[in-house]
Amino acid sequence: MDVRAQVSMVFHLDKCIGCHTCSVACKNIWTDRKGTEYMWWNNVETKPGTGYPTLWEDQEKYKGGFEKSKDKLRLKLQGKLGALANIFFNPYLPTVDDYYEPWTYEYGNLFNAPEGNDQPTARAISMISGKHMEMKAGPNWDDDLGGSPVYAENDPNLRGLTKEERQELDELKRMVFFYLPRICNHCLNAACVAACPAGAIYKRGEDGIVLISQEKCRAWRMCISGCPYKKPYFNWSTGKSEKCILCYPRLESGQAPACFHACVGRIRYLGILLYDAGRLKEAASAPDDKLVDAQRDMILDPFDPEVIAAAQACGLADQMIDAAQKSPAYKFVKKWKLALPLHPEFRTLPMLFYVPPMLPVLARVKDKLYEVAGADRDGLTSLLSSLEQARIPLRYMASLFTAGNEEIVAAVYRKLIAVRVCMRAQRVKDVPEAEVQQALAQGKTSLEEAEAIFRLTALPTFEERFVIPPMAREMAIEQTLDPFTHKPEAGFGSRQPPERKW
């Protein structure tokens, strides 16, 4: 058993309010430099929608991730000969138009305009060329279903829906959306690592964070095409690729990542997951409908004595094992099986998971009472029927989180509904005990587990949401370098500023 540790984050989508505070916090810290104007290492998308960059989920267009070829996994982008052929021309590379051309305004025209009868204006100018431009797109151009005929209707996840289902989603009375925050998934089988011809991208051994060496990067940008989530970006000023680093300098000093710390909805949970690296190929090669189960099986029980012994034999510190036992990510992903990976069919084994949002149900007002459509017993049984009455079809959520396996999504929702029924019975006291027991049976859970899920969802402390041990970087450094010599050079940024070599 080859036990490794991976820093993993869970996003609880039912708590995301779409405020973009996480995006702005990340932007102010990491991407406020020349060449990074269009980069959003953290962005929040509205679903249904085409996302950022536009249609990033369409791998027929971008060729990201892996695909099965007979019994082997291969990059969807290209093989070795393809990499050589495309090294100077990559037809699957997103352009600036697929993101957006960043702009600012001629504020000087406002501040320095002489007194007169006309109203001065501040025209938009490109932050890349410095020329006047017309704004046509932005990182959240389709926010809150803005421009639905252009964006929401073209969501690739809608392809599996019937014509009637798509028409229903376009009706005003059924219209619904939710927010999807995205950062780098720090995948176990990272396609960006496999696609890089220079070997500039690597996973840190102690925590699995995927990083790009600014010294080795040669600007071939295969990482951008290879990543199906489109989270590496090209810095046009330095000629280097950059991406989310999970704020590892903050983690090493015991602080939460900037997006985590700034999150208003407290939707983020960060912890350690132990996994069996020897089963990586098996999990990534599973059939589409088995991918989620295969990834769950890779994740190990940190309380199992055999796993603990194997982890210690593999060099994991006791603090790392203790953190894995207290990890909120372990509870949501493995223990409760509520958190799901984003597009597992890309076969990169993403280690960022999502608890799906509770789907709004159709309702009406009857005798001045709010009643869910299709309910009986004054609308209370609708708490159990909300899965069937949901406005967004399960097929859409399955396309996002389970590679089309609707039963896995349904099982998650049945457990979430059971938690809702149990908590309403305790607090409002208008749900009979028989209905509570029925909900628990359908959700395959218990009252104790439902209360634990509720507490970690609604009432967690910061320490319960953020469980990371000291990374002890100096311990790893001692094997090759004098830690007292190296320590002053560690921290934010590069030791040598990256710059173009041509």
C-alpha positions, -999 to +999 in steps of 0.1 A: +000+000+000+016+032-012+001+058+011+003+095+001-012+126+016-031+152-005-044+186+006-080+186-006-108+212-005-146+208-005-170+235-017-205+233-003-225+248-032-257+252-011-239+280+009-223+299-020-239+333-025-220+343-056-204+374-041-170+368-058-151+378-026-129+348-031-120+358-066-111+393-056-090+382-026-070+358-049-067+385-076-053+411-052-027+387-038-015+367-068-026+382-101-023+419-099+009+420-120+016+429-156+006+399-178-019+385-154-047+410-160-070+384-175-061+356-150-086+345-124-071+316-105-103+316-085-135+324-104-172+319-097-194+308-126-232+307-129-246+274-139-263+268-163-237+288-183-206+285-205-181+294-178-146+309-180-130+305-205-160+301-227-171+265-231-141+252-211-161+219-205-162+211-243-133+188-247-141+182-284-130+218-288-101+220-264-089+183-261-082+184-224-079+156-199-074+119-206-092+093-226-092+055-227-076+039-257-083+001-254-069-006-219-045+024-217-049+060-207-037+086-231-038+124-233-068+135-253-046+164-266-018+144-283+009+118-281+046+123-283+047+129-320+017+152-317+035+172-291+065+177-314+042+187-343+021+211-322+049+227-303+050+258-324+013+258-334-014+244-310-048+245-326-065+236-293-052+265-273-077+290-260-073+326-273-077+358-254-112+361-269-121+328-252-112+344-219-117+382-224-095+411-233-088+429-200-095+466-200-093+497-179-106+533-185-091+566-194-097+580-159-075+610-167-102+623-190-125+625-161-101+638-134-083+664-156-111+675-180-114+713-181-147+729-170-172+730-198-208+723-209-201+688-221-199+656-200-164+641-201-162+603-206-137+576-198-134+553-228-123+517-223-087+509-233-071+474-236-046+465-208-027+445-233-024+468-264-033+501-247-057+509-276-094+518-274-116+487-274-152+476-273-160+454-243-175+421-254-168+396-226-156+393-191-148+366-165-184+365-152-202+379-182-230+354-177-234+360-140-269+353-126-280+341-161-271+374-177-275+370-215-292+336-211-298+331-249-261+334-255-246+317-224-270+296-204-285+279-234-251+269-247-240+251-215-224+218-226-241+200-197-275+206-213-267+183-242-280+153-224-314+169-216-345+163-238-359+192-258-388+194-234-365+197-204-345+224-220-376+244-229-388+241-193-355+255-180-360+285-202-394+293-188-394+322-164-414+303-137-389+274-137-357+294-142-331+285-117-293+288-113-265+282-088-229+292-084-199+271-091-166+284-077-135+270-094-098+269-086-071+244-097-082+209-087-046+198-079-054+165-096-038+132-087-035+123-124-029+159-135-031+163-173-011+195-172+018+175-157+016+149-184+013+175-212+042+197-203+072+188-227+096+207-204+087+189-172+081+222-156+049+212-137+051+189-107+032+177-076+048+185-043+055+152-025+044+163+010+009+177+001+002+171-036-001+207-046+006+211-083+031+239-091+048+253-122+086+260-121+091+294-135+127+286-142+119+255-163+088+268-181+095+274-218+061+289-228+049+260-249+015+262-232+007+225-236-004+227-199-032+251-208-045+228-236-039+196-215-058+208-185-096+201-190-105+227-164-084+254-181-067+266-149-031+272-161-027+306-177-001+322-199+016+353-187+022+373-219+047+396-201+071+371-186+065+343-212+057+318-184+026+298-175+011+304-140-017+288-120-033+285-086-007+275-060-033+268-033-016+296-014+011+272-002+032+300+014+001+306+036-004+269+043+033+266+054+028+294+079-004+279+093-028+303+074-057+294+053-057+301+015-068+336+006-100+324-011-108+302+019-101+330+044-122+356+025-152+334+018-184+351+030-206+321+028-181+298+046-185+272+019-149+260+019-135+231+039-098+222+037-082+190+050-059+161+043-069+130+024-048+098+025-049+078-007-033+047-022-011+059-050-007+023-063-044+024-074-042+056-093-041+040-128-069+016-119-091+045-106-084+067-137-092+038-161-125+029-146-157+030-168-174+064-168-202+053-145-177+038-120-153+067-118-167+083-087-167+050-068-132+042-080-119+075-067-137+071-034-121+036-031-086+051-035-091+073-005-081+055+026-096+053+061-071+072+084-084+053+114-076+019+100-045+005+118-032-010+086-035+023+068-017+041+098+011+015+097+015+018+059+014+056+061+042+056+088+062+032+066+058+056+037+073+084+058+041+103+067+044+122+100+021+115+129+008+151+126-002+144+090-021+112+100-038+131+129-049+159+105-063+133+081-084+118+109-098+153+117-102+163+081-136+177+071-128+167+035-126+131+046-160+133+062-177+149+032-160+128+005-154+094+020-174+090+052-207+107+043-202+104+005-217+138-001-190+156-020-184+148-056-155+156-081-161+180-110-163+162-143-146+129-133-149+118-170-118+139-177-100+111-157-076+135-139-088+125-105-095+160-092-090+165-055-114+194-052-149+182-044-184+198-044-215+192-023-243+197-048-268+225-041-302+216-029-324+218-060-353+243-058-387+228-062-418+240-080-443+256-057-476+275-056-497+295-031-529+277-021-553+291+005-527+317+013-502+289+022-469+282+003-472+247-010-449+226-032-464+212-063-473+176-061-474+175-023-500+161+000-506+165+037-505+203+036-473+203+016-451+186+042-446+153+024-430+175-004-399+175+017-394+139+006-407+145-029-385+175-036-360+154-055-387+145-081-401+180-081-367+197-087-364+224-114-330+212-126-331+176-138-308+151-121-293+145-155-277+179-155-261+175-121-249+140-131-232+156-162-214+179-139-203+157-110-207+120-118-199+115-155-236+108-161-243+084-132-277+098-119-280+072-091-249+086-073-263+121-075-297+109-063-281+091-033-264+124-023-296+143-026-316+117-006-291+120+022-293+158+021-331+157+021-329+134+051-308+160+070-333+187+061-363+166+073-346+157+106-336+192+114-370+206+106-386+179+128-363+190+156-366+228+152-400+234+137-416+202+151-441+199+122-428+167+107-441+134+121-417+108+134-428+083+107-417+107+080-383+113+097-377+075+098-387+073+062-363+100+052-335+084+071-342+051+054-342+066+020-310+086+027-293+055+041-282+075+071-289+077+108-301+105+131-266+108+146-250+112+111-277+136+100-269+158+130-232+156+124-237+166+088-259+196+099-233+208+124-204+207+100-225+223+073-242+251+093-223+255+126-186+247+120-158+267+137-129+279+116-107+251+131-133+225+121-133+238+085-095+242+082-074+213+094-038+214+080-007+202+099+026+221+099+042+213+065+077+211+080+094+221+048+127+224+066+126+186+073+125+179+036+152+205+028+177+190+053+183+161+031+198+182+003+204+217+016+214+235+048+180+248+061+196+279+077+210+289+043+178+281+024+153+295+049+159+332+041+152+324+004+119+307+010+086+325+009+066+345-016+077+348-052+107+335-072+143+338-061+150+351-096+122+371-113+110+353-144+116+371-177+115+364-214+146+347-229+140+360-264 
